[in-house]
């Protein structure tokens, strides 16, 4: 369930029965022909689809993360590292203050990797609280499913092109884009990165059949749900 659809009184009553909650985190950054909010949309949606049957509240996705490399693309918004980590810690503080003692962070953006260390450090100082950090898109079962369909899957390629991340009125190329070497490109200045990447995709097809995407989504939702129902240690 979305916590945006609950009152504070309902939350107070809920934590007396179930102390689990989910915090999705994403980014607002270029995704070629897809929505700038792709990472946030997917993180929140997989969290909601996984948690809803369990009655576990899901907080609104943090829509801003770390993406300085893409700052030359209009619409991209990035935070400073210290700002981002402070926001993560303060969000977790507030969620715990509300009474939630088992928190699943669902991350949708690779650039947010420092959040995992910050979350682990936070949890280590809160012995009364359990925390799990989940990079939903590259979790083992989900990534295995992606690779079984097409191993050429990357940022802003078909693997992120779900019906809910596509932009209305946009025609995507039908040809397969050659894969780029992000390990070398990622070290360049933002303007140079844009020049080398062009539309922003890292390579591969831009879109695949909706049935294939639905199969991937089913695996991702189940893998995320298992973290909520499994052992919290």
LINMO-V171590 format. One record per pair of residues at least 12 apart in sequence whose ideal C-beta (glycine too) atoms are under 10 Angstrom apart, sorted by sequence separation. I is the first residue (numbers start at 0). GAP is how many residues later the second one is. If there is no record, write none. Layout:
# LINMO-V171590
i->I gap->GAP
i->I gap->GAP
This chain:
# LINMO-V171590
i->25 gap->12
i->26 gap->12
i->27 gap->12
i->45 gap->12
i->46 gap->12
i->64 gap->12
i->65 gap->12
i->66 gap->12
i->67 gap->12
i->90 gap->12
i->106 gap->12
i->118 gap->12
i->145 gap->12
i->146 gap->12
i->183 gap->12
i->184 gap->12
i->0 gap->13
i->25 gap->13
i->26 gap->13
i->44 gap->13
i->47 gap->13
i->63 gap->13
i->64 gap->13
i->65 gap->13
i->67 gap->13
i->91 gap->13
i->104 gap->13
i->118 gap->13
i->119 gap->13
i->145 gap->13
i->179 gap->13
i->24 gap->14
i->25 gap->14
i->43 gap->14
i->46 gap->14
i->62 gap->14
i->63 gap->14
i->64 gap->14
i->65 gap->14
i->90 gap->14
i->104 gap->14
i->118 gap->14
i->144 gap->14
i->157 gap->14
i->181 gap->14
i->23 gap->15
i->24 gap->15
i->25 gap->15
i->42 gap->15
i->43 gap->15
i->63 gap->15
i->65 gap->15
i->117 gap->15
i->180 gap->15
i->181 gap->15
i->23 gap->16
i->25 gap->16
i->26 gap->16
i->43 gap->16
i->44 gap->16
i->102 gap->16
i->116 gap->16
i->136 gap->16
i->142 gap->16
i->179 gap->16
i->23 gap->17
i->25 gap->17
i->43 gap->17
i->61 gap->17
i->65 gap->17
i->87 gap->17
i->115 gap->17
i->141 gap->17
i->179 gap->17
i->184 gap->17
i->2 gap->18
i->23 gap->18
i->24 gap->18
i->25 gap->18
i->42 gap->18
i->43 gap->18
i->65 gap->18
i->104 gap->18
i->114 gap->18
i->115 gap->18
i->157 gap->18
i->179 gap->18
i->2 gap->19
i->23 gap->19
i->24 gap->19
i->41 gap->19
i->42 gap->19
i->43 gap->19
i->63 gap->19
i->64 gap->19
i->65 gap->19
i->102 gap->19
i->115 gap->19
i->156 gap->19
i->1 gap->20
i->2 gap->20
i->22 gap->20
i->23 gap->20
i->39 gap->20
i->40 gap->20
i->42 gap->20
i->63 gap->20
i->102 gap->20
i->112 gap->20
i->156 gap->20
i->176 gap->20
i->181 gap->20
i->0 gap->21
i->21 gap->21
i->22 gap->21
i->23 gap->21
i->39 gap->21
i->111 gap->21
i->137 gap->21
i->155 gap->21
i->176 gap->21
i->179 gap->21
i->180 gap->21
i->181 gap->21
i->21 gap->22
i->23 gap->22
i->24 gap->22
i->38 gap->22
i->39 gap->22
i->40 gap->22
i->42 gap->22
i->61 gap->22
i->64 gap->22
i->112 gap->22
i->136 gap->22
i->156 gap->22
i->176 gap->22
i->178 gap->22
i->179 gap->22
i->180 gap->22
i->23 gap->23
i->39 gap->23
i->63 gap->23
i->64 gap->23
i->91 gap->23
i->102 gap->23
i->111 gap->23
i->136 gap->23
i->153 gap->23
i->178 gap->23
i->179 gap->23
i->21 gap->24
i->22 gap->24
i->23 gap->24
i->36 gap->24
i->38 gap->24
i->39 gap->24
i->87 gap->24
i->90 gap->24
i->151 gap->24
i->176 gap->24
i->177 gap->24
i->178 gap->24
i->21 gap->25
i->39 gap->25
i->61 gap->25
i->100 gap->25
i->109 gap->25
i->151 gap->25
i->153 gap->25
i->154 gap->25
i->176 gap->25
i->177 gap->25
i->178 gap->25
i->21 gap->26
i->36 gap->26
i->38 gap->26
i->61 gap->26
i->87 gap->26
i->88 gap->26
i->91 gap->26
i->95 gap->26
i->102 gap->26
i->103 gap->26
i->104 gap->26
i->105 gap->26
i->106 gap->26
i->107 gap->26
i->108 gap->26
i->149 gap->26
i->151 gap->26
i->152 gap->26
i->153 gap->26
i->172 gap->26
i->176 gap->26
i->177 gap->26
i->23 gap->27
i->35 gap->27
i->83 gap->27
i->87 gap->27
i->91 gap->27
i->95 gap->27
i->100 gap->27
i->101 gap->27
i->102 gap->27
i->103 gap->27
i->104 gap->27
i->105 gap->27
i->106 gap->27
i->107 gap->27
i->109 gap->27
i->151 gap->27
i->154 gap->27
i->171 gap->27
i->175 gap->27
i->176 gap->27
i->21 gap->28
i->38 gap->28
i->83 gap->28
i->86 gap->28
i->87 gap->28
i->90 gap->28
i->100 gap->28
i->101 gap->28
i->102 gap->28
i->103 gap->28
i->104 gap->28
i->105 gap->28
i->106 gap->28
i->107 gap->28
i->108 gap->28
i->109 gap->28
i->150 gap->28
i->153 gap->28
i->172 gap->28
i->175 gap->28
i->176 gap->28
i->21 gap->29
i->61 gap->29
i->84 gap->29
i->87 gap->29
i->88 gap->29
i->92 gap->29
i->99 gap->29
i->100 gap->29
i->101 gap->29
i->102 gap->29
i->103 gap->29
i->104 gap->29
i->105 gap->29
i->106 gap->29
i->107 gap->29
i->171 gap->29
i->175 gap->29
i->176 gap->29
i->20 gap->30
i->83 gap->30
i->84 gap->30
i->87 gap->30
i->88 gap->30
i->91 gap->30
i->95 gap->30
i->99 gap->30
i->100 gap->30
i->101 gap->30
i->102 gap->30
i->103 gap->30
i->104 gap->30
i->105 gap->30
i->106 gap->30
i->174 gap->30
i->175 gap->30
i->19 gap->31
i->83 gap->31
i->86 gap->31
i->87 gap->31
i->90 gap->31
i->91 gap->31
i->106 gap->31
i->173 gap->31
i->174 gap->31
i->21 gap->32
i->58 gap->32
i->84 gap->32
i->85 gap->32
i->88 gap->32
i->89 gap->32
i->95 gap->32
i->172 gap->32
i->173 gap->32
i->77 gap->33
i->78 gap->33
i->80 gap->33
i->84 gap->33
i->88 gap->33
i->92 gap->33
i->95 gap->33
i->105 gap->33
i->171 gap->33
i->172 gap->33
i->173 gap->33
i->19 gap->34
i->21 gap->34
i->22 gap->34
i->23 gap->34
i->24 gap->34
i->26 gap->34
i->35 gap->34
i->83 gap->34
i->84 gap->34
i->87 gap->34
i->91 gap->34
i->94 gap->34
i->171 gap->34
i->172 gap->34
i->19 gap->35
i->20 gap->35
i->21 gap->35
i->22 gap->35
i->23 gap->35
i->25 gap->35
i->26 gap->35
i->27 gap->35
i->28 gap->35
i->58 gap->35
i->95 gap->35
i->170 gap->35
i->171 gap->35
i->17 gap->36
i->19 gap->36
i->20 gap->36
i->21 gap->36
i->22 gap->36
i->23 gap->36
i->24 gap->36
i->25 gap->36
i->26 gap->36
i->27 gap->36
i->28 gap->36
i->58 gap->36
i->84 gap->36
i->88 gap->36
i->94 gap->36
i->17 gap->37
i->18 gap->37
i->19 gap->37
i->20 gap->37
i->21 gap->37
i->22 gap->37
i->23 gap->37
i->24 gap->37
i->25 gap->37
i->26 gap->37
i->27 gap->37
i->28 gap->37
i->29 gap->37
i->35 gap->37
i->80 gap->37
i->84 gap->37
i->91 gap->37
i->16 gap->38
i->17 gap->38
i->20 gap->38
i->22 gap->38
i->23 gap->38
i->24 gap->38
i->25 gap->38
i->26 gap->38
i->28 gap->38
i->35 gap->38
i->36 gap->38
i->56 gap->38
i->17 gap->39
i->21 gap->39
i->22 gap->39
i->23 gap->39
i->24 gap->39
i->25 gap->39
i->26 gap->39
i->27 gap->39
i->28 gap->39
i->29 gap->39
i->30 gap->39
i->35 gap->39
i->58 gap->39
i->91 gap->39
i->24 gap->40
i->26 gap->40
i->28 gap->40
i->29 gap->40
i->34 gap->40
i->35 gap->40
i->13 gap->41
i->28 gap->41
i->29 gap->41
i->31 gap->41
i->35 gap->41
i->56 gap->41
i->58 gap->41
i->69 gap->41
i->155 gap->41
i->159 gap->41
i->165 gap->41
i->1 gap->42
i->13 gap->42
i->14 gap->42
i->27 gap->42
i->28 gap->42
i->29 gap->42
i->30 gap->42
i->64 gap->42
i->66 gap->42
i->68 gap->42
i->154 gap->42
i->13 gap->43
i->26 gap->43
i->29 gap->43
i->56 gap->43
i->61 gap->43
i->64 gap->43
i->65 gap->43
i->66 gap->43
i->67 gap->43
i->155 gap->43
i->157 gap->43
i->28 gap->44
i->29 gap->44
i->30 gap->44
i->55 gap->44
i->58 gap->44
i->64 gap->44
i->65 gap->44
i->66 gap->44
i->110 gap->44
i->155 gap->44
i->156 gap->44
i->160 gap->44
i->1 gap->45
i->29 gap->45
i->30 gap->45
i->60 gap->45
i->61 gap->45
i->63 gap->45
i->64 gap->45
i->65 gap->45
i->66 gap->45
i->109 gap->45
i->154 gap->45
i->155 gap->45
i->156 gap->45
i->158 gap->45
i->160 gap->45
i->161 gap->45
i->1 gap->46
i->10 gap->46
i->28 gap->46
i->29 gap->46
i->55 gap->46
i->57 gap->46
i->58 gap->46
i->61 gap->46
i->64 gap->46
i->65 gap->46
i->108 gap->46
i->154 gap->46
i->155 gap->46
i->156 gap->46
i->157 gap->46
i->158 gap->46
i->159 gap->46
i->160 gap->46
i->0 gap->47
i->9 gap->47
i->27 gap->47
i->28 gap->47
i->60 gap->47
i->61 gap->47
i->64 gap->47
i->65 gap->47
i->153 gap->47
i->154 gap->47
i->155 gap->47
i->156 gap->47
i->157 gap->47
i->159 gap->47
i->160 gap->47
i->162 gap->47
i->27 gap->48
i->28 gap->48
i->55 gap->48
i->57 gap->48
i->63 gap->48
i->64 gap->48
i->65 gap->48
i->153 gap->48
i->154 gap->48
i->155 gap->48
i->156 gap->48
i->157 gap->48
i->161 gap->48
i->164 gap->48
i->1 gap->49
i->26 gap->49
i->27 gap->49
i->28 gap->49
i->64 gap->49
i->65 gap->49
i->152 gap->49
i->153 gap->49
i->154 gap->49
i->156 gap->49
i->157 gap->49
i->158 gap->49
i->160 gap->49
i->163 gap->49
i->0 gap->50
i->1 gap->50
i->26 gap->50
i->27 gap->50
i->61 gap->50
i->64 gap->50
i->151 gap->50
i->152 gap->50
i->153 gap->50
i->155 gap->50
i->156 gap->50
i->157 gap->50
i->162 gap->50
i->0 gap->51
i->5 gap->51
i->26 gap->51
i->151 gap->51
i->152 gap->51
i->156 gap->51
i->157 gap->51
i->161 gap->51
i->162 gap->51
i->0 gap->52
i->4 gap->52
i->26 gap->52
i->107 gap->52
i->151 gap->52
i->152 gap->52
i->160 gap->52
i->161 gap->52
i->0 gap->53
i->2 gap->53
i->3 gap->53
i->4 gap->53
i->50 gap->53
i->61 gap->53
i->150 gap->53
i->151 gap->53
i->158 gap->53
i->159 gap->53
i->163 gap->53
i->0 gap->54
i->2 gap->54
i->3 gap->54
i->49 gap->54
i->149 gap->54
i->157 gap->54
i->158 gap->54
i->161 gap->54
i->162 gap->54
i->0 gap->55
i->1 gap->55
i->2 gap->55
i->3 gap->55
i->50 gap->55
i->149 gap->55
i->152 gap->55
i->157 gap->55
i->161 gap->55
i->0 gap->56
i->1 gap->56
i->2 gap->56
i->3 gap->56
i->49 gap->56
i->0 gap->57
i->1 gap->57
i->2 gap->57
i->46 gap->57
i->158 gap->57
i->1 gap->58
i->46 gap->58
i->47 gap->58
i->149 gap->58
i->157 gap->58
i->24 gap->59
i->46 gap->59
i->148 gap->59
i->45 gap->60
i->148 gap->60
i->44 gap->61
i->46 gap->61
i->24 gap->62
i->42 gap->62
i->43 gap->62
i->45 gap->62
i->149 gap->62
i->24 gap->63
i->42 gap->63
i->44 gap->63
i->148 gap->63
i->152 gap->63
i->41 gap->64
i->42 gap->64
i->43 gap->64
i->147 gap->64
i->148 gap->64
i->22 gap->65
i->42 gap->65
i->24 gap->66
i->41 gap->66
i->42 gap->66
i->145 gap->66
i->148 gap->66
i->40 gap->67
i->41 gap->67
i->144 gap->67
i->147 gap->67
i->148 gap->67
i->22 gap->68
i->38 gap->68
i->39 gap->68
i->147 gap->68
i->22 gap->69
i->38 gap->69
i->39 gap->69
i->42 gap->69
i->145 gap->69
i->37 gap->70
i->38 gap->70
i->144 gap->70
i->145 gap->70
i->22 gap->71
i->36 gap->71
i->37 gap->71
i->38 gap->71
i->144 gap->71
i->147 gap->71
i->22 gap->72
i->38 gap->72
i->109 gap->72
i->144 gap->72
i->21 gap->73
i->38 gap->73
i->142 gap->73
i->144 gap->73
i->145 gap->73
i->20 gap->74
i->141 gap->74
i->144 gap->74
i->145 gap->74
i->20 gap->75
i->110 gap->75
i->141 gap->75
i->143 gap->75
i->144 gap->75
i->141 gap->76
i->142 gap->76
i->18 gap->77
i->20 gap->77
i->22 gap->77
i->141 gap->77
i->142 gap->77
i->20 gap->78
i->21 gap->78
i->140 gap->78
i->141 gap->78
i->144 gap->78
i->18 gap->79
i->20 gap->79
i->136 gap->79
i->140 gap->79
i->141 gap->79
i->143 gap->79
i->18 gap->80
i->19 gap->80
i->20 gap->80
i->21 gap->80
i->22 gap->80
i->23 gap->80
i->24 gap->80
i->25 gap->80
i->26 gap->80
i->28 gap->80
i->138 gap->80
i->141 gap->80
i->142 gap->80
i->18 gap->81
i->19 gap->81
i->20 gap->81
i->21 gap->81
i->22 gap->81
i->23 gap->81
i->24 gap->81
i->25 gap->81
i->26 gap->81
i->27 gap->81
i->138 gap->81
i->140 gap->81
i->141 gap->81
i->17 gap->82
i->18 gap->82
i->19 gap->82
i->20 gap->82
i->21 gap->82
i->22 gap->82
i->23 gap->82
i->24 gap->82
i->25 gap->82
i->26 gap->82
i->28 gap->82
i->140 gap->82
i->141 gap->82
i->14 gap->83
i->15 gap->83
i->17 gap->83
i->18 gap->83
i->19 gap->83
i->20 gap->83
i->21 gap->83
i->22 gap->83
i->23 gap->83
i->24 gap->83
i->25 gap->83
i->26 gap->83
i->136 gap->83
i->139 gap->83
i->13 gap->84
i->14 gap->84
i->17 gap->84
i->18 gap->84
i->19 gap->84
i->20 gap->84
i->21 gap->84
i->22 gap->84
i->23 gap->84
i->24 gap->84
i->26 gap->84
i->49 gap->84
i->135 gap->84
i->138 gap->84
i->13 gap->85
i->14 gap->85
i->26 gap->85
i->69 gap->85
i->135 gap->85
i->138 gap->85
i->140 gap->85
i->11 gap->86
i->13 gap->86
i->14 gap->86
i->25 gap->86
i->49 gap->86
i->69 gap->86
i->10 gap->87
i->11 gap->87
i->24 gap->87
i->46 gap->87
i->135 gap->87
i->138 gap->87
i->10 gap->88
i->45 gap->88
i->135 gap->88
i->138 gap->88
i->10 gap->89
i->46 gap->89
i->133 gap->89
i->7 gap->90
i->24 gap->90
i->45 gap->90
i->133 gap->90
i->42 gap->91
i->44 gap->91
i->45 gap->91
i->135 gap->91
i->2 gap->92
i->42 gap->92
i->133 gap->92
i->42 gap->93
i->45 gap->93
i->133 gap->93
i->24 gap->94
i->41 gap->94
i->42 gap->94
i->132 gap->94
i->133 gap->94
i->2 gap->95
i->41 gap->95
i->131 gap->95
i->22 gap->96
i->45 gap->96
i->131 gap->96
i->38 gap->98
i->131 gap->98
i->131 gap->100
i->129 gap->101
i->130 gap->101
i->131 gap->101
i->129 gap->102
i->130 gap->102
i->128 gap->103
i->129 gap->103
i->22 gap->108
i->24 gap->108
i->18 gap->110
i->19 gap->110
i->21 gap->110
i->22 gap->110
i->23 gap->110
i->18 gap->111
i->21 gap->112
i->23 gap->112
i->77 gap->112
i->68 gap->113
i->75 gap->114
i->38 gap->116
i->68 gap->116
i->37 gap->117
i->44 gap->117
i->68 gap->117
i->71 gap->117
i->72 gap->117
i->37 gap->118
i->41 gap->118
i->68 gap->118
i->70 gap->118
i->71 gap->118
i->75 gap->118
i->105 gap->118
i->40 gap->119
i->44 gap->119
i->68 gap->119
i->70 gap->119
i->71 gap->119
i->41 gap->120
i->44 gap->120
i->68 gap->120
i->69 gap->120
i->70 gap->120
i->71 gap->120
i->72 gap->120
i->103 gap->120
i->33 gap->121
i->38 gap->121
i->40 gap->121
i->68 gap->121
i->71 gap->121
i->72 gap->121
i->103 gap->121
i->105 gap->121
i->33 gap->122
i->37 gap->122
i->41 gap->122
i->67 gap->122
i->70 gap->122
i->71 gap->122
i->31 gap->123
i->32 gap->123
i->33 gap->123
i->37 gap->123
i->40 gap->123
i->41 gap->123
i->66 gap->123
i->68 gap->123
i->69 gap->123
i->70 gap->123
i->71 gap->123
i->103 gap->123
i->30 gap->124
i->31 gap->124
i->37 gap->124
i->40 gap->124
i->68 gap->124
i->69 gap->124
i->72 gap->124
i->75 gap->124
i->103 gap->124
i->29 gap->125
i->30 gap->125
i->31 gap->125
i->34 gap->125
i->39 gap->125
i->67 gap->125
i->68 gap->125
i->71 gap->125
i->28 gap->126
i->29 gap->126
i->30 gap->126
i->33 gap->126
i->37 gap->126
i->38 gap->126
i->72 gap->126
i->101 gap->126
i->28 gap->127
i->33 gap->127
i->37 gap->127
i->69 gap->127
i->72 gap->127
i->31 gap->128
i->32 gap->128
i->33 gap->128
i->36 gap->128
i->37 gap->128
i->68 gap->128
i->103 gap->128
i->30 gap->129
i->31 gap->129
i->34 gap->129
i->35 gap->129
i->37 gap->129
i->102 gap->129
i->30 gap->130
i->34 gap->130
i->69 gap->130
i->101 gap->130
i->33 gap->131
i->34 gap->131
i->35 gap->131
i->100 gap->131
i->101 gap->131
i->32 gap->132
i->33 gap->132
i->34 gap->132
i->32 gap->133
i->33 gap->133
i->34 gap->133
i->30 gap->134
i->32 gap->134
i->34 gap->135
i->30 gap->136
i->33 gap->136
i->32 gap->137
i->31 gap->138
i->32 gap->138
i->33 gap->138
i->32 gap->139
i->31 gap->140
i->32 gap->140
i->31 gap->141
i->31 gap->145
i->29 gap->163
i->29 gap->164
i->31 gap->165
i->31 gap->166
i->32 gap->166
i->33 gap->166
i->29 gap->167
i->31 gap->167
i->32 gap->167
i->33 gap->167
i->30 gap->168
i->31 gap->168
i->32 gap->168
i->48 gap->168
i->52 gap->168
i->29 gap->169
i->30 gap->169
i->31 gap->169
i->48 gap->169
i->51 gap->169
i->55 gap->169
i->29 gap->170
i->30 gap->170
i->31 gap->170
i->49 gap->170
i->50 gap->170
i->28 gap->171
i->29 gap->171
i->45 gap->171
i->48 gap->171
i->49 gap->171
i->53 gap->171
i->33 gap->172
i->44 gap->172
i->48 gap->172
i->49 gap->172
i->52 gap->172
i->55 gap->172
i->32 gap->173
i->33 gap->173
i->47 gap->173
i->48 gap->173
i->49 gap->173
i->50 gap->173
i->51 gap->173
i->55 gap->173
i->31 gap->174
i->32 gap->174
i->45 gap->174
i->46 gap->174
i->49 gap->174
i->50 gap->174
i->53 gap->174
i->41 gap->175
i->44 gap->175
i->45 gap->175
i->48 gap->175
i->49 gap->175
i->52 gap->175
i->53 gap->175
i->44 gap->176
i->47 gap->176
i->48 gap->176
i->49 gap->176
i->52 gap->176
i->45 gap->177
i->46 gap->177
i->49 gap->177
i->50 gap->177
i->41 gap->178
i->45 gap->178
i->46 gap->178
i->49 gap->178
i->45 gap->179
i->49 gap->179
i->42 gap->181
i->46 gap->181
i->21 gap->202
i->21 gap->205
i->21 gap->206
i->20 gap->207
i->19 gap->208
i->19 gap->209
i->19 gap->212
i->18 gap->213
